[in-house]
Amino acid sequence: MSSAQESNSETRKETARPITPCAANRILIVDDETMIRDLFRRLLSLRLPDCRIDVAINGAEAVEQFHAAHHGVIMMDLRMPVMDGQTAFLEIQKICRDENIEMPAVVFCTGFEPPDTVRTLIAGNPAHCILRKPVTDKILVEALQPRLAAKKKP
């Protein structure tokens, strides 16, 4: 085998590295409103006691926390200061692509009409969805449970 063929073979092996899975029992709540973050954290801690719940106050913080912990599910507001939910989603998607990390399920939770750009981003991928605030605890848990379960499958 020539050295060029060996180099190509090595490159293929490097790019075929396994995908790093997300933490199936870890949820990140991202919202700039303290009351909403605290309410969602208390509710999910009670209803999903086997999960670790982390919080972030904006999209930039969410990107940092995801990069460190690889949450399985991210529940994210769309309108926030510093970095909005759509931009954070795109940044997390880039991290996952660049570092070969499994993309978390993202549940956008917003009180506003989601822009078409967000709908297009998540279209065709059942791992992601949009919930409208106010959201009941039942709907919230029903949105998160199957996404967490999907992360636990090999």
C-alpha positions as CSV (number, residue, x, y, z in Angstrom):
1,M,0.0,0.0,0.0
2,S,1.4,3.4,-0.9
3,S,1.9,6.1,1.8
4,A,-1.0,8.2,0.3
5,Q,-3.4,5.2,0.6
6,E,-2.2,4.6,4.2
7,S,-2.8,8.2,5.0
8,N,-6.3,8.1,3.5
9,S,-7.0,4.9,5.5
10,E,-5.9,6.6,8.7
11,T,-8.0,9.6,8.0
12,R,-11.1,7.5,7.5
13,K,-10.4,5.7,10.8
14,E,-10.2,9.0,12.6
15,T,-13.4,10.3,11.1
16,A,-15.2,7.1,12.0
17,R,-14.9,7.7,15.7
18,P,-18.0,6.8,17.8
19,I,-20.5,9.5,18.7
20,T,-20.3,10.6,22.3
21,P,-23.7,10.0,23.8
22,C,-25.7,12.6,25.8
23,A,-26.4,12.2,29.5
24,A,-29.7,10.4,29.3
25,N,-30.8,11.5,32.8
26,R,-29.7,15.1,32.6
27,I,-32.1,18.0,31.7
28,L,-31.1,21.6,31.1
29,I,-33.7,24.3,31.7
30,V,-32.9,27.6,29.9
31,D,-35.1,30.6,30.6
32,D,-34.3,34.2,31.6
33,E,-37.2,34.4,34.0
34,T,-36.3,33.2,37.5
35,M,-39.8,32.3,38.5
36,I,-40.3,30.0,35.4
37,R,-36.9,28.3,35.9
38,D,-37.6,27.6,39.5
39,L,-41.1,26.4,38.8
40,F,-39.9,24.0,36.0
41,R,-37.0,22.8,38.1
42,R,-39.3,22.0,41.1
43,L,-41.9,20.3,38.9
44,L,-39.4,18.2,37.0
45,S,-37.5,17.2,40.1
46,L,-40.7,15.9,41.6
47,R,-42.0,14.2,38.4
48,L,-38.7,12.9,37.1
49,P,-36.7,12.2,40.3
50,D,-34.0,10.1,38.6
51,C,-32.9,13.1,36.5
52,R,-30.4,15.8,37.3
53,I,-31.8,19.2,36.5
54,D,-29.5,22.1,35.6
55,V,-30.5,25.7,34.8
56,A,-29.1,28.5,32.6
57,I,-30.4,32.0,32.4
58,N,-29.7,32.6,28.7
59,G,-28.5,30.8,25.5
60,A,-24.8,31.6,26.0
61,E,-24.9,29.9,29.4
62,A,-26.8,27.0,27.9
63,V,-24.1,26.5,25.3
64,E,-21.4,26.5,28.0
65,Q,-23.3,24.1,30.2
66,F,-24.2,21.7,27.4
67,H,-20.5,21.7,26.3
68,A,-19.5,20.6,29.8
69,A,-22.3,18.1,30.6
70,H,-23.9,16.9,27.3
71,H,-27.5,17.1,28.6
72,G,-29.9,14.6,27.0
73,V,-32.8,17.1,26.9
74,I,-32.7,20.9,26.8
75,M,-35.9,22.8,27.6
76,M,-35.3,26.3,26.2
77,D,-37.0,29.6,25.9
78,L,-36.7,31.4,22.6
79,R,-36.5,35.0,23.6
80,M,-33.7,35.7,26.1
81,P,-31.0,38.4,26.5
82,V,-27.4,37.7,25.6
83,M,-28.2,34.8,23.3
84,D,-31.7,33.7,22.2
85,G,-32.9,30.1,22.0
86,Q,-32.5,29.7,18.2
87,T,-28.9,30.9,18.2
88,A,-28.1,28.6,21.2
89,F,-29.7,25.7,19.3
90,L,-27.5,26.4,16.3
91,E,-24.4,26.7,18.5
92,I,-25.1,23.4,20.3
93,Q,-25.8,21.8,16.9
94,K,-22.4,23.0,15.7
95,I,-20.6,21.7,18.8
96,C,-22.3,18.3,18.3
97,R,-21.2,18.2,14.7
98,D,-17.7,19.4,15.3
99,E,-17.0,17.3,18.3
100,N,-19.0,14.2,17.3
101,I,-21.4,14.5,20.2
102,E,-25.0,13.2,20.1
103,M,-27.5,16.1,19.6
104,P,-29.7,16.6,22.6
105,A,-33.5,16.7,22.3
106,V,-34.5,20.3,22.4
107,V,-38.0,21.4,23.7
108,F,-38.5,25.0,22.9
109,C,-40.9,26.5,25.5
110,T,-42.1,30.0,24.6
111,G,-45.0,32.4,25.2
112,F,-44.6,33.9,21.7
113,E,-45.4,32.6,18.3
114,P,-42.2,30.8,17.2
115,P,-40.6,32.2,14.1
116,D,-40.7,30.1,10.9
117,T,-36.9,29.8,11.1
118,V,-37.3,27.8,14.4
119,R,-40.1,25.6,12.9
120,T,-37.8,24.9,9.9
121,L,-34.9,24.0,12.2
122,I,-36.8,21.3,14.0
123,A,-39.1,20.2,11.2
124,G,-38.8,16.5,10.5
125,N,-36.9,15.7,13.7
126,P,-39.2,14.3,16.4
127,A,-36.5,14.7,19.0
128,H,-37.3,18.4,19.0
129,C,-40.6,20.2,19.6
130,I,-42.2,23.5,20.6
131,L,-44.5,24.0,23.6
132,R,-46.5,27.2,24.2
133,K,-46.4,28.9,27.6
134,P,-48.3,28.6,29.8
135,V,-47.8,24.9,29.7
136,T,-49.3,22.4,32.2
137,D,-47.1,20.1,34.2
138,K,-48.7,17.1,32.5
139,I,-47.9,18.4,29.0
140,L,-44.3,19.3,30.1
141,V,-43.6,15.9,31.5
142,E,-45.3,14.1,28.5
143,A,-43.0,16.1,26.2
144,L,-39.8,15.3,28.2
145,Q,-40.3,11.6,29.2
146,P,-40.2,10.0,25.7
147,R,-37.2,12.2,24.8
148,L,-35.3,11.1,27.9
149,A,-36.2,7.5,27.2
150,A,-35.0,7.7,23.6
151,K,-31.6,8.9,25.0
152,K,-31.3,5.7,27.1
153,K,-31.6,3.4,24.2
154,P,-28.3,2.0,22.9
